[in-house]
Amino acid sequence: MVKIIKKFFNQTKIDMLLFSENLCTNCTRIQTYYYYCMPYQSGTPTYEERRRYARMDKFIHVLNNLDKFTVRLGRLMKKSEDSFMQKGVDVLFALDLVELSSNNIIDKAIVVSGDSDFVPAVKKANEKGVITQNVYYYKEFSYHLRDVCIERRIIDQDLIDASLL
């Protein structure tokens, strides 16, 4: 989500709590889960690796201190010199969604993603009676995820403007 906001809306400072609240205008926000990976660091981190890591650590610290926010971190695996892959993030999301749905803790789940790997977990939440909403940007999304969700919402300039710091 942060990458989309930077890439398509030319914004770098979004208020994540406000963004989350803006997505929940027709429901009660019980908890916001943020799934991510810390930046890669080599065995002997370069200055740039340490800088990126410190910036993300500060961001994660801020999120962890927001009301009703939970950060779930996977890990970043280096595939090649300039290619990385997140590991564990999809599983963390799926476990949380299925557990919250199965235990009747939620009646609505807002999924801000364009990742089709989430489809099985979303289907299970739907089966448990949870209303699922896919929030996505129209230039980068998964038809599979969008179509399995009961509701859909496009990230637009109004949503971004209403969520700026």
N, C-alpha and C positions, 0 to 999 in steps of 0.2 A: 504494500500500500504506500509506504513512504517513497519507494522508487517511482511509482506512478505519479504521485503528487509532484515530485521533482521533475520528472521527464515531461509530463503533459501539461502541468499547471504552473510550472516554473516557480514553485514554492518550496521553501526548505523549513519553514517554521510553522508547523501546524500544532494546534493545541489538541493533544490526543484525547483528553477528557472531554473537551467540548465536541470534538468530532464524534466520539462515542455517544455522548448525550444527544447530539443532532440526529444520529441514526435511530435513536430510541424515542422519537417524538410520539409514537402511537403505542408505546409499551413501557413497561418498567424495566430499567436496566438493573439487573441483579449483579452481574459481574462482567467485566471485559477481560478477555484473554488475549494476550499478545504473544504470538509465536515467532521466534526468530533464532538466529545464530550469532554468536559473537564473531567478529572478524578473525580471519586466519592469522596465526602467528607462527612463524618458523621456530626451529629450535633456538636460534639466536635471532630474536626479532630485530628487524631494521627499525630505524627511526619512524618511518612511515607506518609500519605495522603497529608499533607501539602507540602512535598518534591515533590511528583508526580505532584501535582497541579501547583506548582511554575515552575517546568521544562516545563510542557505543556504550561503554560501561557507565558513563555519566547519564546517557539517555535512559538506559535500563533502570538505573537508580531512581531517576525522576519518575518513570512509569510505576515502579514498585511502590512509590510513596503516594500515588494517586488513590483516591477513594475507589474501592471496588475494582481494582486492577490487579491482574495476575499475569506475570511474565513467565512463559515457558520457553526454555532455551534448549535447542538441539545443539549440534556441533557442525562445524564447517570442515569438510574434507577437501584437500587439494587433489585435483585430478591431473592437472598439468601446470605448466608455468603460469598460465593466466586463466585457468579454469577451476572453479570450485563447485562443490555440491553440498547442499544442506542435508544433514542426516538426522533422522529422529523427529523432525518437526511435524511431518504429516501424521506420524503415529501418535504423538502427543495430542494433536488436535482431535484425531479420531477417538482416542480414549476418552478425552474430556467430553466430547459431544455425546458419545454413546452413554457414558456414565450419567451425565446430567439428564439426558432424555429418559433413560431406563429407570432412573430413580425419581422421576416426576418432579425434578427440581426446576426445570424450565418448561415454558409452554411456547417459547419462540427463541430461535437462534438466528442471529444475523451473522452471516459468513462473508467477510470482506476478503475475497480471494478470486482468483481466476484459475485455480489449480484443480484439474479433474481428478486428482488422486483422492480428493475429499468426497467424491460421489458415494461410495459405499456407506460412509459414516452418516452422510446427509440422508440417504435412503432409510437407514435404520432409525434416525431421529424422526423422519416423516412417519414411519410405521408406528412409532410410539406416540403419535399425535402431536408432535412438535411442529409448529409452523416455521419453516425454514425460509430465510430470505437471503438471496445472493446479492451482495453489493459489489459492483464491478465497474471497470472503465470499458467503454465500448470498443476501444482499440486493442485491448489485451484482456481476453477472458476465455473461459472454456464454455463452449455450447453445452457440453455434458453437465457441468456443474450448474450452469444457469437453468437448464431445462429440468433438472431434477428438483430444484428448489421450488417451493410453493409460491413465493413472492420474489420479485426482482426489483432492483433499484440501481440506476446508473449513477456513478460518481460524476457530478457535474460542477460547474464553476460556482453555482450558488451554494452547494454543500461545502466546497472548499472555502469560499469567502466567509461563510458563517462559522468556520472552524479555525480561522487564523488566530495566531497569538496577538 
